[in-house]
Amino acid sequence: MIKRIGEYRRYVGIIGFRNVKIKDIEDFIKRVRREKAAYTSVQFFDASLVATWEHLYFAVLNSLAAFKNGLSISKNLEMEILLYASAQRQIEKAIKRIGIKQENPDVAVVIVGEKLQSITHASLEISRELGLRPTEAVLELSTEKIQKIQQAFAVTEKELETVMKRDNLGRTLVDLVIERMALLSTKL
């Protein structure tokens, strides 16, 4: 999925991969970032904790706004996206919450760039590096995934009941995760 963010003159690509096997995660991320298209930012996530593509899209929007307004927490867009997606101000906690992990083979990827071709090129490079085809299915919600996200983001049953619209638990959870990300910039 690729979307244009006109206000920031950027494109964002959000893709997922199932059954990823990475021996050395840190080395993999460094290698991909070295080989990525120029003028792009790439960040990886544990897809089991991603509340649909909207979760990552709003993390990108919040990050771009933070940099534009001089309110960023980190020094680079990739880390800022990770911080917002995790709703954490500390890098270590953000990585622990939503960074890719050996034990979870499903990975979500965000690619931000100035040109559509850069997003496409980076997507192809990541696919080649992993030896896998992207699938948006890992971004979708399941009952198991909803429970895992609810626990990771400390969303209480009471909170869900209070906010729930039309008996749509998934939509409500996505909204609450996005709200937690938006509140990140207000925390000191």
N, C-alpha and C positions, 0 to 999 in steps of 0.2 A: 504494500500500500504506500503510495507516494502522494503527498499533499503539498501544495504551495502555500507558504505563509507570506502573503503579499506585504504586510506591514514591515516585515524584517528582511524582505527580499531574499528569502531562503526557501529551500525545499526540504521536506523531511520524509525520509523513507523509514517505514517500520516493518520489519520482517521477522519471521521466526523459523527455527529449525528444530526438528524432532530427532531424538536419539543421537545427540552430539557426543562424541568421545574425544575429549581433549586431555592429553597427559599432563601438560604443564600450562595451566590457565594464564599465568602471568606472561610467559613466553609467547603464547598464542596471541594475546591482546597486543603486545608490543610489535609482533610480526605483522599483524593485520594493520595496525595503525601506521607502520612504516610503509606498507605497500598500498595503502588506500589512495584514492584519487586526491589530488591537490585541492586545498580549500574545502575539505570535508572534516566533520567530526564524527567519530564512531564510538558508540557505547554499547556494552553488552549487559544483559539482565537474565536473571533466573526467571524463565517464562512462567513457572508455576506460581509466581507472585505478581504477575502483571495482570491488572484488572482491565483487560481488553486493550486494543490499540489506543483508545482514548486516554488511558492512563499515561502512556508514554508521550502521546501528542501534547497533552497539557503540561507534562514535565518539560518538554522542549519549549513550549510557549512561555512558561514561567521563567525558564532559564534565559531565554532571549530577552525577555522584559527586564530581568535582573541586571544583565550586562548593559542593556541600553540605558537603564536608569542609575547605573553605578552602585547597585545594591547586591551584586553577586557575592556569594559566600566563598567561592573558589576562584582560582586564577584561569581556569579553562572551561570551555563550554561542555566538554565531555563529562567532567567531574560535576559540574553544576547540574547537568541533566540527571546524573546518578543521585545526587543529593535530593533534588526535587522528587524524583520517582520514588525514593525511599521515604520521603517526608522526614528526613534526618538532617541535622546541621553538621554532624561529624562524619568524616569520610569513612573511618573504620566501621562505624555503626551502619552506614549506608551500604557498604560492601557486604557486611555480614547479613543485612536484611534482604537485599535484592540483587546483589552481585551474582555472577554465574558461579556454580559450584560443581564439584566433581560428582556428587551424589545425585544431581538432577540433570538429566540428559536433554531437557528442553530449554532452548535459549531464544531470547528475544533480542533484536538488534535495532538500534536507532542510528540512522545516518542523516546528518544535517549538512547541507551544502548550498552554495550559491547557484549552482547549475544543475539542471535535471540530469544531464549526462554524467555528472560526478556521482550522483546518487546511484544511478544505474551501474556505473563502473565499479563503485565500492561494493554494491550488492553482489555483482558477479565475482569479484575478488574473494569476498567472504565465502560465497558458495563453493568456489574452487578450493579454497583453503580447507574448508570442512569436508569437501567431497559429498555435499548434500544439496538437495533442492530446497528452496525456502517453502514454508507453509504457514499460512496465517492461522491455521487451526490451533496452534499452540497459544495464540493470544486470546482465544475464546474461553468463556467461563464454563466450568463444570461444577457439579455439587462439591466434589473434593477440593477443587481449586478455590471455590468461594470460601469454604471453611478455613483453608490455609491462609488466604489473604486476610480474612476476618481476624484470625489469630495474630498474624504478623503485624497488622496495622492497628491492633488493639481496638477493634470495633466491637462494641458490646451488643448483646441481644436487645437491650432496652433502646439503644441508639438506632438500631435497625428498625425496630417496631415504630419508633417515633417518626422516623423519616420516610418509611416505606410508602411507595406510591403504587397503586394498582397491583398489590401482591407481587411485585417484581423485585425479588431479592437481589438478583444480579445487578440490575440497573441502580438500585439503592446503594449497593456496595461500591460500585464504580463512582457514583456521585460522592460518597463519603471519602473515598481515597483521594479523589481530585480536590475535595475540600481541605483535606489534611495537607496536601501539597501547597495549596494556595495560602494556608495559614503559616507555612514555613517561613516566609519572608517577614512575618510579624513577630516571630520569636527572637529574643535577644540571646 
